[in-house]
Amino acid sequence: MRRIRRTGPAALAALALLLAVAGCTNADDQPDNAASPGEQPSLASDSPSSTPTAAVSPTGPATPTAAGTAKATAASAPLTWTALPGDASDTVSTNGTWTLRTGQDGGWWSLGRRSGGSESVKRTKAPAGFQVADAQLSDDVAVVVYGDPDGKKQQRAVVTTLSSGKVRTLDRTSDLPPSTDGSWSLDGTTLWYATDHAGSYCLASTDLGTMTSKLSWCAPALHGFTNVLAAGGRTSMMTFDNQQPSCRTVVTVSGTQTSPYPDVPKCKGAEGAALGSGSTASRIWSMVPKENRYQQVHVYASTATGVVDLGLGVNSTLTVCGSAAYWARDKTGSAPAALMRWDGSRLTVAYESKGFLGQPLCAGRVLSILDSSDSGDRQLSATVS
């Protein structure tokens, strides 16, 4: 359910971009036990009167050059994990009361509420010609995104208000309709997504309480964005161009403007998120050290005292839940696969696996994760602070 958006004359550029970020490698070049690849970037279309912005060659160093860089040592601080019932092949997230499930083939989804130890579940099939492309849950709403596997029809989002059961739809009839593909991020009752506006590929947000939408940053021609991560009222994402390899920049979003993360080497960015505020504020971000190993990233954090090296991670697994950021790390040498946690000042191991971990999913203050190993798959959840 990860696709490339192709729009008119940008189709070949999008294809070139995919080959660039994938590194044109075979399976032997990928990290051991890598989790599923992250969402493929979407690309803004070109127009006859548009001139692409000049790209910066990815010549940045393999590690940050900012003064004060220090390597963090992870302490063991496992969360209290509980096994989630049901088929482990489904994608599952829960906020402790409600559970949102998506079938492995994207053909259906269900939203169930626990009562007296049981859960009432009714499956909803995806419309003909569509699959479930994304599903996100908060304490207030559940959002299920339908996407066209061929990337031709506009996506649509079904929004369920948990307290009332009211269902609304964000689709091509909305003020800022979703694009044919793109990154989605739910922050409480605010939903971020890609939209096509006045010939540009743009970031938009919708207040799911009022269903009113706002237009944010728009990509220049032959540029795009992905890895949108919104949490605590702040939004970050990765922007990119169509060069080979692509120049990728982690940015924060403020209205219609973006600002690059100051400590990320040029063109090496992957994901980013902001934590805390004031003197305790911290940015966490990842970069791709080797283009032929795009799934493997190196994770860093910027604090008031400098840059901290947080070690390796798996691309497209960074999330924010509660007051901390989490990401998956594959097995390396004698170190097992793990779910890592950064709270702005301390690095800890929240969970260890003998196999490998999927993307952590946050709903309210509950984190869910898939643990896959030779002994089978397990869906687990834990409440975070």
DAHUZI-V618164 format. One record per residue. RES is the residue in one small letter. SS is DSSP state (alpha for helix, beta for strand, coil for the rest). PHI is phi in radians with two decimals (NA if undefined). D_CENTER is the distance of its C-alpha to the mean C-alpha in Angstrom with 2 decimals. Layout:
<<RES:SS:PHI:D_CENTER> <RES:SS:PHI:D_CENTER>>
This chain:
<<m:coil:NA:13.41> <r:coil:-1.98:11.62> <r:coil:-2.34:13.88> <i:coil:-1.79:15.17> <r:beta:-1.51:16.49> <r:coil:-2.10:20.17> <t:coil:-2.32:22.39> <g:alpha:0.93:26.05> <p:alpha:-1.16:27.04> <a:alpha:-1.46:23.51> <a:alpha:-1.01:23.22> <l:alpha:-1.17:24.74> <a:alpha:-1.14:22.75> <a:alpha:-1.12:19.45> <l:alpha:-1.12:20.94> <a:alpha:-1.07:22.04> <l:alpha:-1.12:18.63> <l:alpha:-1.03:17.22> <l:alpha:-1.11:20.21> <a:alpha:-1.18:19.75> <v:alpha:-1.27:16.23> <a:alpha:-1.37:17.15> <g:coil:1.42:20.32> <c:coil:0.91:22.65> <t:coil:-2.02:23.15> <n:coil:-1.73:24.24> <a:alpha:-1.08:22.99> <d:alpha:-1.17:25.17> <d:alpha:-1.51:23.13> <q:coil:-1.55:19.89> <p:coil:-1.06:19.32> <d:coil:-1.07:21.15> <n:coil:0.93:19.47> <a:coil:-1.14:16.11> <a:coil:-1.29:13.38> <s:coil:-1.00:12.21> <p:coil:-1.10:11.03> <g:coil:-1.29:7.59> <e:coil:-1.06:7.36> <q:coil:-1.30:10.57> <p:coil:-1.12:11.24> <s:beta:-1.84:13.38> <l:beta:-2.15:16.67> <a:coil:-1.22:19.03> <s:coil:-1.34:22.46> <d:coil:-1.65:25.55> <s:coil:-2.39:28.80> <p:coil:-0.96:32.38> <s:coil:-1.63:32.73> <s:coil:-1.62:29.45> <t:coil:-2.12:29.42> <p:coil:-1.04:26.25> <t:coil:-1.16:25.67> <a:coil:-1.07:26.90> <a:coil:-1.52:24.36> <v:coil:-1.76:24.49> <s:coil:-1.14:25.05> <p:coil:-1.28:22.67> <t:coil:-1.88:25.48> <g:coil:-1.12:23.85> <p:coil:-1.19:24.75> <a:coil:-1.29:22.90> <t:coil:-2.32:22.75> <p:coil:-1.07:22.77> <t:coil:-1.81:26.26> <a:coil:-1.09:26.12> <a:coil:-1.17:28.99> <g:coil:1.57:28.57> <t:coil:-1.12:25.98> <a:beta:-2.36:26.41> <k:beta:-1.62:25.07> <a:coil:-1.47:23.95> <t:coil:-1.85:25.38> <a:coil:-1.39:23.39> <a:beta:-1.71:25.43> <s:beta:-1.42:25.29> <a:coil:-2.59:24.27> <p:coil:-1.10:23.05> <l:coil:-1.33:21.91> <t:coil:-1.53:24.03> <w:coil:-1.75:22.40> <t:beta:-2.19:23.62> <a:beta:-1.22:23.48> <l:coil:-1.59:22.19> <p:coil:-1.27:24.77> <g:coil:1.79:24.42> <d:coil:-1.23:23.35> <a:coil:-1.25:20.94> <s:coil:-1.39:19.81> <d:coil:-1.34:18.17> <t:beta:-1.56:14.61> <v:beta:-2.25:15.50> <s:beta:-2.39:14.43> <t:beta:-2.50:17.22> <n:coil:-1.81:18.21> <g:coil:1.75:21.53> <t:coil:-2.00:23.41> <w:beta:-1.85:21.39> <t:beta:-2.21:19.58> <l:beta:-1.91:17.31> <r:beta:-2.12:17.65> <t:beta:-2.28:16.76> <g:coil:-1.14:19.14> <q:coil:-1.00:18.30> <d:coil:-1.55:19.58> <g:coil:1.28:17.75> <g:coil:-1.47:21.27> <w:beta:-2.73:21.15> <w:beta:-2.59:19.57> <s:beta:-2.52:21.35> <l:beta:-2.25:21.30> <g:beta:-2.14:23.83> <r:beta:-2.05:25.44> <r:beta:-1.37:27.22> <s:beta:-2.63:30.90> <g:coil:1.08:33.60> <g:coil:1.48:31.60> <s:beta:-2.03:30.85> <e:beta:-2.32:28.09> <s:beta:-1.54:28.92> <v:coil:-2.24:26.62> <k:coil:-2.24:27.06> <r:beta:-1.34:25.07> <t:beta:-2.04:24.18> <k:beta:-1.37:24.24> <a:coil:-1.18:22.08> <p:coil:-1.04:24.41> <a:coil:-1.00:26.32> <g:coil:1.50:24.54> <f:coil:-2.25:21.01> <q:beta:-2.29:18.46> <v:beta:-1.26:15.82> <a:beta:-1.62:12.67> <d:beta:-2.83:10.39> <a:beta:-2.62:11.71> <q:beta:-2.38:10.96> <l:beta:-2.34:13.72> <s:coil:-2.22:15.16> <d:coil:-1.26:18.78> <d:coil:-1.96:19.93> <v:beta:-2.43:18.25> <a:beta:-2.09:16.62> <v:beta:-2.15:14.76> <v:beta:-2.08:15.03> <v:beta:-1.81:14.17> <y:beta:-1.71:16.76> <g:beta:-2.29:16.49> <d:coil:-1.41:19.35> <p:coil:-0.98:19.07> <d:coil:-1.54:21.14> <g:coil:1.19:19.04> <k:coil:-1.78:22.21> <k:coil:-1.61:22.03> <q:coil:-1.13:19.97> <q:coil:-1.23:17.21> <r:beta:-2.48:18.18> <a:beta:-2.10:16.75> <v:beta:-1.69:19.03> <v:beta:-1.95:18.99> <t:beta:-1.96:21.09> <t:beta:-1.41:22.52> <l:coil:-1.16:23.07> <s:coil:-1.19:26.27> <s:coil:-1.97:28.07> <g:coil:1.41:26.56> <k:coil:-1.17:26.55> <v:beta:-2.02:24.47> <r:beta:-2.29:23.56> <t:beta:-2.26:21.88> <l:beta:-1.81:19.96> <d:coil:-2.58:21.24> <r:coil:-1.15:23.42> <t:coil:-1.57:26.02> <s:coil:-1.34:23.89> <d:coil:-1.01:24.56> <l:coil:-2.15:21.27> <p:coil:-1.20:20.36> <p:beta:-1.09:17.00> <s:coil:-1.34:17.06> <t:coil:-1.33:17.45> <d:coil:-2.87:13.83> <g:coil:2.61:10.68> <s:coil:-1.56:7.22> <w:coil:-2.11:7.62> <s:beta:-2.60:7.27> <l:beta:-1.83:10.31> <d:beta:-2.13:12.25> <g:coil:1.19:15.52> <t:coil:-2.02:17.20> <t:beta:-1.95:15.44> <l:beta:-1.96:13.13> <w:beta:-1.85:11.45> <y:beta:-2.87:11.51> <a:beta:-1.63:13.34> <t:beta:-2.43:17.12> <d:beta:-1.72:20.16> <h:beta:-2.43:22.74> <a:coil:0.90:26.13> <g:coil:1.46:25.23> <s:beta:-2.03:22.06> <y:beta:-1.70:18.35> <c:beta:-2.26:17.05> <l:beta:-1.67:14.50> <a:beta:-2.31:15.89> <s:beta:-2.36:15.73> <t:beta:-2.24:17.82> <d:beta:-1.37:19.63> <l:coil:-1.31:19.70> <g:coil:-1.34:22.96> <t:coil:-1.92:24.83> <m:coil:1.05:22.71> <t:beta:-1.68:23.35> <s:beta:-2.04:20.98> <k:beta:-2.25:20.75> <l:beta:-1.54:20.12> <s:beta:-1.95:18.25> <w:beta:-1.22:17.97> <c:beta:-2.03:19.09> <a:coil:-1.33:18.59> <p:coil:-1.12:21.91> <a:coil:-1.00:23.22> <l:coil:1.06:21.66> <h:beta:-2.17:18.60> <g:beta:-2.80:15.13> <f:beta:-2.69:11.61> <t:beta:-2.79:8.00> <n:beta:0.92:4.64> <v:beta:-1.22:5.96> <l:beta:-2.35:5.88> <a:beta:-1.97:9.23> <a:beta:-2.79:11.43> <g:coil:1.09:15.21> <g:coil:1.44:15.94> <r:beta:-2.16:14.24> <t:beta:-2.23:11.53> <s:beta:-2.22:10.16> <m:beta:-2.87:8.75> <m:beta:-1.92:10.06> <t:beta:-1.78:13.24> <f:beta:-2.76:15.37> <d:beta:-2.08:18.76> <n:coil:-1.79:20.49> <q:coil:-1.30:22.49> <q:coil:-2.13:22.85> <p:coil:-1.27:20.97> <s:coil:-1.20:18.61> <c:coil:-1.54:18.64> <r:beta:-1.92:15.10> <t:beta:-2.25:14.99> <v:beta:-1.49:12.68> <v:beta:-2.33:13.96> <t:beta:-1.71:14.39> <v:beta:-1.95:15.24> <s:beta:-2.39:18.62> <g:coil:1.08:20.17> <t:coil:-1.72:20.62> <q:beta:-2.00:20.33> <t:beta:-2.21:17.88> <s:beta:-2.30:18.80> <p:beta:-1.10:17.77> <y:coil:-1.05:17.11> <p:coil:-1.20:20.75> <d:coil:-1.79:20.56> <v:coil:-1.53:18.24> <p:coil:-0.97:20.51> <k:coil:-0.98:20.73> <c:coil:1.25:18.62> <k:beta:-1.86:16.92> <g:beta:-1.20:13.64> <a:beta:-2.32:10.17> <e:beta:-2.41:7.84> <g:beta:-2.77:9.48> <a:beta:-2.71:10.27> <a:beta:-1.85:13.78> <l:beta:-2.23:15.87> <g:coil:1.16:19.39> <s:coil:-2.68:21.90> <g:alpha:1.07:25.23> <s:alpha:-1.23:26.59> <t:alpha:-1.71:23.89> <a:coil:-1.15:20.99> <s:beta:-2.58:18.64> <r:beta:-1.89:15.77> <i:beta:-2.00:13.63> <w:beta:-2.68:12.26> <s:beta:-2.23:12.21> <m:beta:-2.38:14.28> <v:coil:-1.75:15.48> <p:coil:-1.20:19.15> <k:coil:-2.24:20.28> <e:alpha:-1.10:19.43> <n:alpha:-1.51:20.76> <r:alpha:-2.32:18.40> <y:coil:-1.13:15.05> <q:coil:-1.30:13.30> <q:beta:-1.68:14.93> <v:beta:-2.17:13.98> <h:beta:-1.96:16.04> <v:beta:-1.86:14.78> <y:beta:-2.37:16.85> <a:beta:-2.37:17.48> <s:beta:-1.84:19.76> <t:beta:-2.18:22.31> <a:coil:-1.15:25.65> <t:coil:-1.78:27.47> <g:beta:2.46:25.51> <v:beta:-1.78:22.68> <v:beta:-2.00:21.91> <d:beta:-1.48:20.98> <l:beta:-1.77:18.77> <g:beta:1.62:19.05> <l:beta:-1.40:17.06> <g:beta:-2.72:13.64> <v:beta:-1.83:11.63> <n:coil:-1.01:9.16> <s:coil:1.15:5.44> <t:coil:-2.03:6.54> <l:coil:-1.22:6.60> <t:beta:-2.57:6.88> <v:beta:-2.00:9.97> <c:beta:-2.48:12.66> <g:coil:1.16:16.15> <s:coil:-1.76:17.34> <a:beta:-2.39:15.36> <a:beta:-1.82:12.22> <y:beta:-2.30:11.60> <w:beta:-2.75:10.56> <a:beta:-1.55:12.36> <r:beta:-2.21:15.35> <d:coil:-1.34:17.50> <k:coil:-1.08:21.24> <t:beta:-2.36:23.09> <g:coil:1.07:26.89> <s:coil:-1.52:28.17> <a:beta:-1.43:24.98> <p:coil:-1.27:23.24> <a:beta:-1.07:19.59> <a:beta:-2.69:18.14> <l:beta:-1.73:15.54> <m:beta:-1.68:15.85> <r:beta:-2.34:16.12> <w:beta:-2.27:16.80> <d:coil:-1.81:18.47> <g:coil:1.87:19.49> <s:coil:-2.51:22.63> <r:coil:-2.40:22.49> <l:beta:-1.78:20.64> <t:beta:-2.39:21.06> <v:beta:-1.74:20.43> <a:beta:-1.55:19.30> <y:beta:-2.90:19.85> <e:beta:-2.11:21.38> <s:beta:-2.33:21.49> <k:coil:-1.44:24.13> <g:coil:-2.00:21.74> <f:beta:-2.52:18.01> <l:beta:-1.98:14.98> <g:coil:-1.46:12.08> <q:coil:-1.23:8.58> <p:coil:-1.18:9.68> <l:beta:-2.09:9.46> <c:beta:-1.92:11.04> <a:beta:-2.36:13.72> <g:coil:1.16:16.12> <r:coil:-2.08:17.20> <v:beta:-2.10:16.74> <l:beta:-1.87:14.33> <s:beta:-2.10:14.38> <i:beta:-2.65:14.02> <l:beta:-1.76:15.65> <d:beta:-1.90:18.32> <s:beta:-1.97:19.85> <s:beta:-2.60:23.21> <d:coil:-1.08:26.62> <s:coil:-1.49:27.79> <g:beta:2.16:25.23> <d:beta:-1.75:21.88> <r:beta:-2.38:21.32> <q:beta:-1.72:18.96> <l:beta:-2.25:19.16> <s:beta:-2.44:18.44> <a:beta:-2.62:19.48> <t:beta:-1.46:20.11> <v:coil:-1.97:18.98> <s:coil:-1.66:20.81>>
